[in-house]
Amino acid sequence: MPENIVLAQALAELAYSIALADGEIEEKEKKAFDTIIEAELGKSAWSAKNRFAILEERINPNIDQAYKLALFAIKMNKKDFTEDLKHKFINVLEKLALATNGLGSEEKVLITQIKKDIGEI
């Protein structure tokens, strides 16, 4: 992933939305996110992990707010948002959804919407 911190943070915002889709963020979802993001982003993982923690501990947005923050950040940085990166985002989000209790209906709907929205960017 390129060193675009804003896009790494946007990925964390989308992951936060996925983790919250079933009603609450569980400890195992946080751990899964940390593991997945480190494997996918390497040295850029710190930014995404930090953003996820800030969302949870300080901002505490609902799904819609976190989602809108992410889309805004992606649109503002669309020159760096390559097709490769789009696929990486989806891969991270699907892995996160599957890592805990399997892919629930709320998560399926949200991932479908994310695919549609980032596909249009």
KELUMTI-355288 format. One record per residue: residue number from 1; chain; x, y, z of N, C-alpha, C in turn. Coordinates in steps of 0.001 Angstrom, whole numbers, m for minus. Layout:
<num = NUM | chaine = A | nu = X | nv = Y | nw = Z | cau = X | cav = Y | caw = Z | cu = X | cv = Y | cw = Z>
...
This chain:
<num = 1 | chaine = A | nu = 847 | nv = m1173 | nw = 0 | cau = 0 | cav = 0 | caw = 0 | cu = 891 | cv = 1234 | cw = 0>
<num = 2 | chaine = A | nu = 545 | nv = 2213 | nw = m835 | cau = 1338 | cav = 3434 | caw = m811 | cu = 1247 | cv = 4108 | cw = 553>
<num = 3 | chaine = A | nu = 2168 | nv = 4957 | nw = 829 | cau = 2207 | cav = 5639 | caw = 2119 | cu = 1188 | cv = 6776 | cw = 2191>
<num = 4 | chaine = A | nu = m41 | nv = 6506 | nw = 1898 | cau = m1096 | cav = 7504 | caw = 2045 | cu = m1821 | cv = 7185 | cw = 3352>
<num = 5 | chaine = A | nu = m1478 | nv = 7935 | nw = 4373 | cau = m2024 | cav = 7695 | caw = 5704 | cu = m3537 | cv = 7869 | cw = 5728>
<num = 6 | chaine = A | nu = m4032 | nv = 8821 | nw = 4971 | cau = m5470 | cav = 9083 | caw = 4942 | cu = m6226 | cv = 7858 | cw = 4416>
<num = 7 | chaine = A | nu = m5699 | nv = 7191 | nw = 3413 | cau = m6357 | cav = 5995 | caw = 2886 | cu = m6274 | cv = 4838 | cw = 3877>
<num = 8 | chaine = A | nu = m5177 | nv = 4717 | nw = 4583 | cau = m5076 | cav = 3686 | caw = 5621 | cu = m6113 | cv = 3934 | cw = 6713>
<num = 9 | chaine = A | nu = m6304 | nv = 5201 | nw = 7052 | cau = m7306 | cav = 5554 | caw = 8052 | cu = m8717 | cv = 5309 | cw = 7522>
<num = 10 | chaine = A | nu = m8932 | nv = 5562 | nw = 6246 | cau = m10239 | cav = 5294 | caw = 5637 | cu = m10558 | cv = 3801 | cw = 5691>
<num = 11 | chaine = A | nu = m9551 | nv = 2979 | nw = 5472 | cau = m9751 | cav = 1537 | caw = 5575 | cu = m10157 | cv = 1162 | cw = 7003>
<num = 12 | chaine = A | nu = m9540 | nv = 1795 | nw = 7979 | cau = m9903 | cav = 1543 | caw = 9380 | cu = m11352 | cv = 1958 | cw = 9643>
<num = 13 | chaine = A | nu = m11779 | nv = 3059 | nw = 9047 | cau = m13159 | cav = 3518 | caw = 9228 | cu = m14154 | cv = 2530 | cw = 8624>
<num = 14 | chaine = A | nu = m13816 | nv = 1984 | nw = 7466 | cau = m14684 | cav = 965 | caw = 6866 | cu = m14672 | cv = m313 | cw = 7702>
<num = 15 | chaine = A | nu = m13520 | nv = m688 | nw = 8196 | cau = m13421 | cav = m1879 | caw = 9051 | cu = m14217 | cv = m1680 | cw = 10334>
<num = 16 | chaine = A | nu = m14165 | nv = m492 | nw = 10884 | cau = m14949 | cav = m162 | caw = 12078 | cu = m16440 | cv = m356 | cw = 11779>
<num = 17 | chaine = A | nu = m16873 | nv = 98 | nw = 10608 | cau = m18271 | cav = m73 | caw = 10203 | cu = m18650 | cv = m1550 | cw = 10120>
<num = 18 | chaine = A | nu = m17765 | nv = m2346 | nw = 9542 | cau = m18015 | cav = m3789 | caw = 9426 | cu = m18084 | cv = m4425 | cw = 10815>
<num = 19 | chaine = A | nu = m17154 | nv = m4061 | nw = 11681 | cau = m17133 | cav = m4632 | caw = 13039 | cu = m18377 | cv = m4234 | cw = 13826>
<num = 20 | chaine = A | nu = m18896 | nv = m3057 | nw = 13571 | cau = m20063 | cav = m2552 | caw = 14288 | cu = m21391 | cv = m3037 | cw = 13684>
<num = 21 | chaine = A | nu = m21322 | nv = m3613 | nw = 12499 | cau = m22535 | cav = m3997 | caw = 11768 | cu = m23438 | cv = m4952 | cw = 12539>
<num = 22 | chaine = A | nu = m22862 | nv = m5782 | nw = 13379 | cau = m23671 | cav = m6736 | caw = 14130 | cu = m24105 | cv = m6187 | cw = 15493>
<num = 23 | chaine = A | nu = m23891 | nv = m4904 | nw = 15727 | cau = m24389 | cav = m4279 | caw = 16939 | cu = m23326 | cv = m3742 | cw = 17878>
<num = 24 | chaine = A | nu = m22224 | nv = m4444 | nw = 18009 | cau = m21157 | cav = m3973 | caw = 18888 | cu = m19820 | cv = m4527 | cw = 18421>
<num = 25 | chaine = A | nu = m18771 | nv = m3846 | nw = 18809 | cau = m17427 | cav = m4295 | caw = 18455 | cu = m16901 | cv = m5170 | cw = 19580>
<num = 26 | chaine = A | nu = m16592 | nv = m6399 | nw = 19231 | cau = m16100 | cav = m7356 | caw = 20209 | cu = m14576 | cv = m7349 | cw = 20244>
<num = 27 | chaine = A | nu = m14024 | nv = m7801 | nw = 21342 | cau = m12574 | cav = m7855 | caw = 21495 | cu = m11937 | cv = m8705 | cw = 20396>
<num = 28 | chaine = A | nu = m12579 | nv = m9816 | nw = 20042 | cau = m11996 | cav = m10677 | caw = 19010 | cu = m12000 | cv = m9999 | cw = 17645>
<num = 29 | chaine = A | nu = m12946 | nv = m9070 | nw = 17404 | cau = m12945 | cav = m8310 | caw = 16155 | cu = m11774 | cv = m7327 | cw = 16120>
<num = 30 | chaine = A | nu = m11487 | nv = m6712 | nw = 17252 | cau = m10350 | cav = m5790 | caw = 17330 | cu = m9040 | cv = m6536 | cw = 17080>
<num = 31 | chaine = A | nu = m8908 | nv = m7700 | nw = 17704 | cau = m7696 | cav = m8497 | caw = 17515 | cu = m7571 | cv = m8977 | cw = 16070>
<num = 32 | chaine = A | nu = m8696 | nv = m9398 | nw = 15493 | cau = m8690 | cav = m9839 | caw = 14093 | cu = m8280 | cv = m8686 | cw = 13179>
<num = 33 | chaine = A | nu = m8819 | nv = m7496 | nw = 13440 | cau = m8462 | cav = m6330 | caw = 12633 | cu = m6962 | cv = m6075 | cw = 12706>
<num = 34 | chaine = A | nu = m6405 | nv = m6081 | nw = 13909 | cau = m4976 | cav = m5838 | caw = 14073 | cu = m4147 | cv = m6850 | cw = 13286>
<num = 35 | chaine = A | nu = m4495 | nv = m8100 | nw = 13377 | cau = m3759 | cav = m9154 | caw = 12673 | cu = m3872 | cv = m8995 | cw = 11163>
<num = 36 | chaine = A | nu = m5091 | nv = m8780 | nw = 10679 | cau = m5338 | cav = m8661 | caw = 9229 | cu = m4646 | cv = m7422 | cw = 8672>
<num = 37 | chaine = A | nu = m4773 | nv = m6317 | nw = 9372 | cau = m4222 | cav = m5057 | caw = 8860 | cu = m2701 | cv = m5089 | cw = 8834>
<num = 38 | chaine = A | nu = m2091 | nv = m5737 | nw = 9820 | cau = m632 | cav = m5868 | caw = 9813 | cu = m172 | cv = m6708 | cw = 8627>
<num = 39 | chaine = A | nu = m886 | nv = m7781 | nw = 8349 | cau = m524 | cav = m8643 | caw = 7230 | cu = m721 | cv = m7936 | cw = 5889>
<num = 40 | chaine = A | nu = m1750 | nv = m7126 | nw = 5782 | cau = m2077 | cav = m6478 | caw = 4513 | cu = m1326 | cv = m5173 | cw = 4268>
<num = 41 | chaine = A | nu = m1110 | nv = m4390 | nw = 5306 | cau = m532 | cav = m3059 | caw = 5111 | cu = 930 | cv = m2932 | cw = 5509>
<num = 42 | chaine = A | nu = 1436 | nv = m3896 | nw = 6227 | cau = 2836 | cav = m3811 | caw = 6636 | cu = 3105 | cv = m2565 | cw = 7460>
<num = 43 | chaine = A | nu = 4042 | nv = m1731 | nw = 7010 | cau = 4445 | cav = m569 | caw = 7798 | cu = 3373 | cv = 517 | cw = 7872>
<num = 44 | chaine = A | nu = 2353 | nv = 458 | nw = 7030 | cau = 1254 | cav = 1430 | caw = 7104 | cu = 171 | cv = 1009 | cw = 8096>
<num = 45 | chaine = A | nu = 310 | nv = m158 | nw = 8679 | cau = m717 | cav = m681 | caw = 9588 | cu = m899 | cv = 190 | cw = 10826>
<num = 46 | chaine = A | nu = 163 | nv = 809 | nw = 11308 | cau = 71 | cav = 1619 | caw = 12524 | cu = m991 | cv = 2706 | cw = 12396>
<num = 47 | chaine = A | nu = m1081 | nv = 3320 | nw = 11239 | cau = m2038 | cav = 4407 | caw = 11029 | cu = m3477 | cv = 3897 | cw = 11083>
<num = 48 | chaine = A | nu = m3710 | nv = 2765 | nw = 10452 | cau = m5055 | cav = 2171 | caw = 10454 | cu = m5431 | cv = 1697 | cw = 11858>
<num = 49 | chaine = A | nu = m4495 | nv = 1054 | nw = 12539 | cau = m4770 | cav = 571 | caw = 13900 | cu = m5056 | cv = 1733 | cw = 14852>
<num = 50 | chaine = A | nu = m4302 | nv = 2796 | nw = 14710 | cau = m4497 | cav = 3972 | caw = 15546 | cu = m5873 | cv = 4609 | cw = 15282>
<num = 51 | chaine = A | nu = m6236 | nv = 4706 | nw = 14015 | cau = m7527 | cav = 5303 | caw = 13666 | cu = m8676 | cv = 4459 | cw = 14206>
<num = 52 | chaine = A | nu = m8581 | nv = 3148 | nw = 14096 | cau = m9619 | cav = 2254 | caw = 14609 | cu = m9791 | cv = 2478 | cw = 16114>
<num = 53 | chaine = A | nu = m8677 | nv = 2560 | nw = 16834 | cau = m8724 | cav = 2770 | caw = 18285 | cu = m9344 | cv = 4122 | cw = 18629>
<num = 54 | chaine = A | nu = m8978 | nv = 5156 | nw = 17887 | cau = m9547 | cav = 6482 | caw = 18137 | cu = m11051 | cv = 6486 | cw = 17882>
<num = 55 | chaine = A | nu = m11473 | nv = 5831 | nw = 16819 | cau = m12903 | cav = 5743 | caw = 16525 | cu = m13648 | cv = 5094 | cw = 17684>
<num = 56 | chaine = A | nu = m13088 | nv = 4024 | nw = 18181 | cau = m13760 | cav = 3287 | caw = 19241 | cu = m13711 | cv = 4012 | cw = 20590>
<num = 57 | chaine = A | nu = m12560 | nv = 4540 | nw = 20938 | cau = m12361 | cav = 5097 | caw = 22275 | cu = m12804 | cv = 6544 | cw = 22431>
<num = 58 | chaine = A | nu = m12710 | nv = 7329 | nw = 21371 | cau = m12980 | cav = 8762 | caw = 21517 | cu = m14146 | cv = 9265 | cw = 20692>
<num = 59 | chaine = A | nu = m14204 | nv = 8881 | nw = 19434 | cau = m15217 | cav = 9439 | caw = 18536 | cu = m16531 | cv = 8676 | cw = 18635>
<num = 60 | chaine = A | nu = m16428 | nv = 7358 | nw = 18644 | cau = m17575 | cav = 6469 | caw = 18776 | cu = m18709 | cv = 6764 | cw = 17777>
<num = 61 | chaine = A | nu = m18374 | nv = 6822 | nw = 16481 | cau = m19417 | cav = 7107 | caw = 15491 | cu = m20313 | cv = 5894 | cw = 15269>
<num = 62 | chaine = A | nu = m21479 | nv = 6141 | nw = 14700 | cau = m22305 | cav = 5013 | caw = 14284 | cu = m21796 | cv = 4529 | cw = 12921>
<num = 63 | chaine = A | nu = m22388 | nv = 3480 | nw = 12407 | cau = m21922 | cav = 2898 | caw = 11148 | cu = m21956 | cv = 3923 | cw = 10021>
<num = 64 | chaine = A | nu = m23048 | nv = 4638 | nw = 9923 | cau = m23223 | cav = 5606 | caw = 8844 | cu = m22171 | cv = 6710 | cw = 8908>
<num = 65 | chaine = A | nu = m21892 | nv = 7204 | nw = 10090 | cau = m20891 | cav = 8265 | caw = 10237 | cu = m19499 | cv = 7777 | cw = 9846>
<num = 66 | chaine = A | nu = m19125 | nv = 6607 | nw = 10319 | cau = m17804 | cav = 6056 | caw = 9989 | cu = m17690 | cv = 5801 | cw = 8492>
<num = 67 | chaine = A | nu = m18757 | nv = 5309 | nw = 7911 | cau = m18790 | cav = 5016 | caw = 6479 | cu = m18611 | cv = 6299 | cw = 5664>
<num = 68 | chaine = A | nu = m19326 | nv = 7336 | nw = 6055 | cau = m19229 | cav = 8610 | caw = 5339 | cu = m17847 | cv = 9235 | cw = 5488>
<num = 69 | chaine = A | nu = m17245 | nv = 9118 | nw = 6662 | cau = m15877 | cav = 9606 | caw = 6857 | cu = m14923 | cv = 8910 | cw = 5892>
<num = 70 | chaine = A | nu = m15075 | nv = 7596 | nw = 5771 | cau = m14202 | cav = 6817 | caw = 4898 | cu = m14382 | cv = 7214 | cw = 3435>
<num = 71 | chaine = A | nu = m15614 | nv = 7295 | nw = 2980 | cau = m15856 | cav = 7640 | caw = 1574 | cu = m15341 | cv = 9039 | cw = 1247>
<num = 72 | chaine = A | nu = m15529 | nv = 9967 | nw = 2153 | cau = m15025 | cav = 11323 | caw = 1937 | cu = m13500 | cv = 11302 | cw = 1791>
<num = 73 | chaine = A | nu = m12830 | nv = 10593 | nw = 2692 | cau = m11366 | cav = 10509 | caw = 2652 | cu = m10892 | cv = 9852 | cw = 1354>
<num = 74 | chaine = A | nu = m11578 | nv = 8813 | nw = 927 | cau = m11199 | cav = 8135 | caw = m312 | cu = m11384 | cv = 9062 | cw = m1506>
<num = 75 | chaine = A | nu = m12500 | nv = 9745 | nw = m1559 | cau = m12756 | cav = 10657 | caw = m2673 | cu = m11737 | cv = 11790 | cw = m2724>
<num = 76 | chaine = A | nu = m11325 | nv = 12277 | nw = m1566 | cau = m10343 | cav = 13359 | caw = m1519 | cu = m8940 | cv = 12871 | cw = m1905>
<num = 77 | chaine = A | nu = m8736 | nv = 11572 | nw = m1862 | cau = m7438 | cav = 10982 | caw = m2189 | cu = m7537 | cv = 9990 | cw = m3338>
<num = 78 | chaine = A | nu = m8500 | nv = 10213 | nw = m4222 | cau = m8770 | cav = 9232 | caw = m5270 | cu = m7604 | cv = 9030 | cw = m6232>
<num = 79 | chaine = A | nu = m6711 | nv = 10003 | nw = m6342 | cau = m5555 | cav = 9823 | caw = m7226 | cu = m4663 | cv = 8678 | cw = m6747>
<num = 80 | chaine = A | nu = m4662 | nv = 8424 | nw = m5440 | cau = m3870 | cav = 7326 | caw = m4879 | cu = m4671 | cv = 6039 | cw = m4694>
<num = 81 | chaine = A | nu = m5958 | nv = 6106 | nw = m4960 | cau = m6838 | cav = 4962 | caw = m4720 | cu = m6931 | cv = 4103 | cw = m5983>
<num = 82 | chaine = A | nu = m5921 | nv = 3296 | nw = m6175 | cau = m5785 | cav = 2475 | caw = m7373 | cu = m6727 | cv = 1259 | cw = m7336>
<num = 83 | chaine = A | nu = m6853 | nv = 616 | nw = m8466 | cau = m7653 | cav = m614 | caw = m8532 | cu = m7090 | cv = m1671 | cw = m7582>
<num = 84 | chaine = A | nu = m5783 | nv = m1742 | nw = m7518 | cau = m5127 | cav = m2673 | caw = m6614 | cu = m5515 | cv = m2398 | cw = m5165>
<num = 85 | chaine = A | nu = m5545 | nv = m1140 | nw = m4819 | cau = m5899 | cav = m735 | caw = m3465 | cu = m7373 | cv = m1000 | cw = m3177>
<num = 86 | chaine = A | nu = m8221 | nv = m809 | nw = m4157 | cau = m9646 | cav = m1119 | caw = m3988 | cu = m9812 | cv = m2593 | cw = m3623>
<num = 87 | chaine = A | nu = m9097 | nv = m3449 | nw = m4339 | cau = m9169 | cav = m4890 | caw = m4062 | cu = m8623 | cv = m5208 | cw = m2672>
<num = 88 | chaine = A | nu = m7570 | nv = m4512 | nw = m2277 | cau = m6990 | cav = m4731 | caw = m946 | cu = m8000 | cv = m4337 | cw = 139>
<num = 89 | chaine = A | nu = m8695 | nv = m3215 | nw = m56 | cau = m9712 | cav = m2781 | caw = 901 | cu = m10777 | cv = m3857 | cw = 1066>
<num = 90 | chaine = A | nu = m11304 | nv = m4331 | nw = m40 | cau = m12363 | cav = m5349 | caw = 0 | cu = m11842 | cv = m6623 | cw = 664>
<num = 91 | chaine = A | nu = m10636 | nv = m7017 | nw = 333 | cau = m10033 | cav = m8213 | caw = 918 | cu = m9949 | cv = m8091 | cw = 2439>
<num = 92 | chaine = A | nu = m9481 | nv = m6948 | nw = 2928 | cau = m9373 | cav = m6727 | caw = 4377 | cu = m10749 | cv = m6801 | cw = 5024>
<num = 93 | chaine = A | nu = m11729 | nv = m6142 | nw = 4433 | cau = m13067 | cav = m6092 | caw = 5020 | cu = m13733 | cv = m7468 | cw = 5033>
<num = 94 | chaine = A | nu = m13570 | nv = m8215 | nw = 3957 | cau = m14142 | cav = m9567 | caw = 3919 | cu = m13455 | cv = m10483 | cw = 4928>
<num = 95 | chaine = A | nu = m12146 | nv = m10380 | nw = 5041 | cau = m11420 | cav = m11189 | caw = 6026 | cu = m11873 | cv = m10854 | cw = 7441>
<num = 96 | chaine = A | nu = m12063 | nv = m9566 | nw = 7710 | cau = m12513 | cav = m9155 | caw = 9036 | cu = m13900 | cv = m9709 | cw = 9328>
<num = 97 | chaine = A | nu = m14797 | nv = m9610 | nw = 8369 | cau = m16158 | cav = m10104 | caw = 8569 | cu = m16168 | cv = m11616 | cw = 8813>
<num = 98 | chaine = A | nu = m15310 | nv = m12324 | nw = 8124 | cau = m15256 | cav = m13783 | caw = 8263 | cu = m14479 | cv = m14246 | cw = 9489>
<num = 99 | chaine = A | nu = m13631 | nv = m13386 | nw = 10033 | cau = m12717 | cav = m13782 | caw = 11098 | cu = m13386 | cv = m14061 | cw = 12437>
<num = 100 | chaine = A | nu = m14559 | nv = m13556 | nw = 12639 | cau = m15168 | cav = m13716 | caw = 13958 | cu = m16328 | cv = m14704 | cw = 13925>
<num = 101 | chaine = A | nu = m17500 | nv = m14269 | nw = 13567 | cau = m18670 | cav = m15159 | caw = 13591 | cu = m19194 | cv = m15499 | cw = 12207>
<num = 102 | chaine = A | nu = m18351 | nv = m15393 | nw = 11218 | cau = m18795 | cav = m15627 | caw = 9852 | cu = m19453 | cv = m14377 | cw = 9296>
<num = 103 | chaine = A | nu = m19784 | nv = m14435 | nw = 8048 | cau = m20343 | cav = m13293 | caw = 7339 | cu = m21841 | cv = m13201 | cw = 7596>
<num = 104 | chaine = A | nu = m22230 | nv = m12283 | nw = 8459 | cau = m23635 | cav = m12079 | caw = 8790 | cu = m24346 | cv = m11266 | cw = 7727>
<num = 105 | chaine = A | nu = m25667 | nv = m11237 | nw = 7790 | cau = m26443 | cav = m10533 | caw = 6773 | cu = m26158 | cv = m9038 | cw = 6764>
<num = 106 | chaine = A | nu = m25969 | nv = m8435 | nw = 7948 | cau = m25668 | cav = m7003 | caw = 8004 | cu = m24324 | cv = m6712 | cw = 7341>
<num = 107 | chaine = A | nu = m23363 | nv = m7574 | nw = 7593 | cau = m22040 | cav = m7399 | caw = 7006 | cu = m22080 | cv = m7604 | cw = 5494>
<num = 108 | chaine = A | nu = m22850 | nv = m8580 | nw = 5033 | cau = m22986 | cav = m8812 | caw = 3589 | cu = m23537 | cv = m7575 | cw = 2898>
<num = 109 | chaine = A | nu = m24577 | nv = m7002 | nw = 3475 | cau = m25195 | cav = m5809 | caw = 2892 | cu = m24181 | cv = m4669 | cw = 2842>
<num = 110 | chaine = A | nu = m23462 | nv = m4482 | nw = 3924 | cau = m22491 | cav = m3390 | caw = 3999 | cu = m21338 | cv = m3602 | cw = 3020>
<num = 111 | chaine = A | nu = m20830 | nv = m4804 | nw = 2924 | cau = m19735 | cav = m5084 | caw = 1988 | cu = m20201 | cv = m4885 | cw = 549>
<num = 112 | chaine = A | nu = m21405 | nv = m5297 | nw = 239 | cau = m21955 | cav = m5077 | caw = m1098 | cu = m22022 | cv = m3583 | cw = m1399>
<num = 113 | chaine = A | nu = m22469 | nv = m2798 | nw = m435 | cau = m22546 | cav = m1346 | caw = m618 | cu = m21163 | cv = m728 | cw = m775>
<num = 114 | chaine = A | nu = m20211 | nv = m1202 | nw = 4 | cau = m18839 | cav = m696 | caw = m97 | cu = m18275 | cv = m993 | cw = m1481>
<num = 115 | chaine = A | nu = m18477 | nv = m2215 | nw = m1964 | cau = m17989 | cav = m2571 | caw = m3302 | cu = m18569 | cv = m1642 | cw = m4357>
<num = 116 | chaine = A | nu = m19846 | nv = m1373 | nw = m4241 | cau = m20517 | cav = m489 | caw = m5189 | cu = m19943 | cv = 924 | cw = m5100>
<num = 117 | chaine = A | nu = m19859 | nv = 1438 | nw = m3896 | cau = m19421 | cav = 2833 | caw = m3717 | cu = m17960 | cv = 3049 | cw = m4106>
<num = 118 | chaine = A | nu = m17073 | nv = 2156 | nw = m3702 | cau = m15673 | cav = 2383 | caw = m4065 | cu = m15417 | cv = 2028 | cw = m5533>
<num = 119 | chaine = A | nu = m16263 | nv = 1194 | nw = m6100 | cau = m16154 | cav = 906 | caw = m7515 | cu = m16458 | cv = 2115 | cw = m8377>
<num = 120 | chaine = A | nu = m17236 | nv = 3036 | nw = m7845 | cau = m17615 | cav = 4245 | caw = m8575 | cu = m16616 | cv = 5378 | cw = m8401>
<num = 121 | chaine = A | nu = m15630 | nv = 5178 | nw = m7546 | cau = m14645 | cav = 6246 | caw = m7297 | cu = m13529 | cv = 6162 | cw = m8315>
